[in-house]
Amino acid sequence: MSDQSNDPQSWRNRQAGGAGQDSDQQPGRGAAAAAKAKAGADFVRLRLAQLVWLVCVIAALILAAGALLIALQDSVNRGNDLVQFVLDAADKLDLGVFDRGNGVFGFDGKNAETKDALINWGIAAVVWLVVGKIIDRVIRP
């Protein structure tokens, strides 16, 4: 037997199926590729988590702006396209659970529409933020 057969590195190479390979042939090449793939996957997960968080923050801002527009109803021109867009978007973003007319909380009497919008859409905005942050933490590497 040669001197190489007693060498621990040669023994490891034979056990790994690389008996004919030289030990100085790009060691760690597989580890570098795996690290690069993991870094790429982490980058994608990070960007996806940031996108989810951004969407949830925008949804919460639209709900808050809609509630503010309802609260300022005497000063707001409901015929304005931007105002109508925000109110329509907020109606869709409340997911029916936090609806102004039939939401979690319902008020009667003076300023009922304002109270409904502030409470129900305010809770919906907080829910969007909490759910968005939870999803962000699950996706983020």
Secondary structure, DSSP 4 states (H G I P E B T S, - for coil): --GGGG-HHHHHHHHTT-TTS-TTSSTTHHHHHHHHHHHHHHHHHHHHHHHHHHHHHHHHHHHHHHHHHHHTTTTS-TTSHHHHHHHHHHHHHTTTTT-SSSSSS---STTHHHHHIIIIIHHHHHHHHHHHHHHHHHH--
